[in-house]
Amino acid sequence: MSTPGPAATGVPADRTAELTGELTPPLAQLDRTAAEADAVRAAAHRTADGIRRDAARRAADLATRAADRAERVRAQAAARQRERGSRAAAELAAAGERERAALRRRAADRTPALADRLAGDVRRELGLPGPEGPPGGEP
């Protein structure tokens, strides 16, 4: 006698083989996609590294040009300041020369009168007659 139900004919199913057969193509596709993603990521890293190196070079170049320009600006400012100082010194020298010339003129104008007065004082001290006559009004 047999068990009730439909008659079993055929081989029992191999579930592992079935699942492997079903999952192998999608898993292979995932592996390819993961490999592509790794390649894209590696290329992106290389590109980013190149961009960083290029940016660093440009920044260094910009800093060098800025430093050169700053030095030129400083030199120009110093030259302008020296020029202003030279002009101020020349103006002071000219003013000093004008003052010296004025003093010389005043001294030249006053010297004859001072010499006459000094000579008169010396004559009086020595009791000598002066241009106005003997001291004390004596003839």
C-alpha positions in Angstrom: 0.0 0.0 0.0 1.1 3.5 -0.6 0.6 6.8 1.0 -2.4 8.8 0.1 -1.9 11.8 -2.3 -0.6 12.2 -5.8 2.1 9.8 -6.8 5.6 11.2 -6.5 7.4 10.9 -9.7 10.7 12.6 -10.4 13.7 13.7 -8.4 13.4 15.8 -5.3 14.3 19.5 -5.9 17.8 20.8 -5.1 17.1 24.2 -3.5 20.7 25.2 -3.3 21.3 24.7 -7.0 18.2 26.5 -7.8 19.2 29.6 -5.7 22.7 29.5 -7.1 21.4 29.5 -10.6 19.0 32.3 -9.9 21.5 34.5 -7.9 24.7 34.1 -9.9 23.8 36.5 -12.8 22.6 39.4 -10.5 25.6 38.9 -8.2 28.0 38.9 -11.1 26.3 42.1 -12.3 26.8 43.6 -8.8 30.4 42.7 -8.9 30.9 44.4 -12.2 29.0 47.5 -10.9 31.1 47.5 -7.8 34.3 47.3 -9.9 33.1 50.2 -12.1 32.3 52.2 -9.0 35.8 51.5 -7.7 37.3 52.6 -11.0 35.2 55.8 -11.0 36.2 56.5 -7.4 39.9 56.0 -8.2 39.6 58.2 -11.3 37.8 60.9 -9.2 40.6 60.7 -6.6 43.3 61.1 -9.3 41.4 64.1 -10.8 40.9 65.6 -7.4 44.6 65.2 -6.6 45.5 66.9 -9.9 43.1 69.7 -9.2 44.7 70.2 -5.7 48.2 70.2 -7.1 47.2 72.7 -9.8 45.5 74.9 -7.3 48.5 74.7 -5.0 50.8 75.7 -7.9 48.5 78.6 -8.9 48.3 79.8 -5.2 52.1 79.7 -4.9 52.4 81.6 -8.2 49.8 84.1 -7.0 51.6 84.6 -3.7 54.9 85.0 -5.4 53.5 87.6 -7.8 51.8 89.4 -4.9 55.1 89.5 -2.9 56.9 90.8 -6.0 54.3 93.5 -6.5 54.3 94.4 -2.8 58.1 94.8 -3.0 57.7 97.1 -6.0 55.0 99.1 -4.3 57.2 99.4 -1.2 60.2 100.5 -3.3 58.1 103.1 -5.1 56.7 104.4 -1.8 60.2 104.7 -0.3 61.4 106.5 -3.5 58.5 109.0 -3.2 59.3 109.5 0.5 63.0 110.0 -0.2 62.0 112.5 -2.9 59.8 114.4 -0.5 62.6 114.3 2.1 65.1 115.6 -0.5 62.7 118.4 -1.4 62.1 119.3 2.2 65.9 119.3 2.9 66.5 121.5 -0.2 63.8 123.9 1.0 65.4 124.0 4.5 68.8 124.6 3.0 67.5 127.4 0.8 65.8 129.0 3.8 69.0 128.7 5.8 71.0 130.2 2.9 68.5 133.1 2.7 68.8 133.6 6.5 72.6 133.5 6.3 72.6 136.1 3.5 70.2 138.4 5.5 72.5 138.1 8.5 75.6 138.9 6.4 73.8 142.0 5.0 72.7 143.2 8.5 76.3 142.6 9.7 77.7 144.5 6.8 75.3 147.3 7.3 76.0 147.6 11.1 79.8 147.0 11.0 80.9 150.5 10.2 78.8 152.1 12.9 79.9 149.5 15.5 83.6 149.9 14.5 83.2 153.7 14.8 81.6 153.4 18.2 84.2 150.8 19.4 87.1 153.1 18.2 85.5 156.0 20.0 85.2 154.0 23.2 88.8 152.9 23.0 90.0 156.5 22.3 88.0 157.7 25.3 89.5 155.0 27.5 93.0 155.9 26.4 92.3 159.6 26.6 93.0 160.1 22.9 91.3 162.7 20.9 88.5 161.4 18.7 87.0 162.7 15.6 84.8 165.0 17.7 87.9 166.4 19.5 89.8 165.8 22.7 88.1 164.1 25.6 86.5 166.4 28.1 86.1 169.2 25.5 89.7 170.4 25.7 91.2 172.0 22.6 
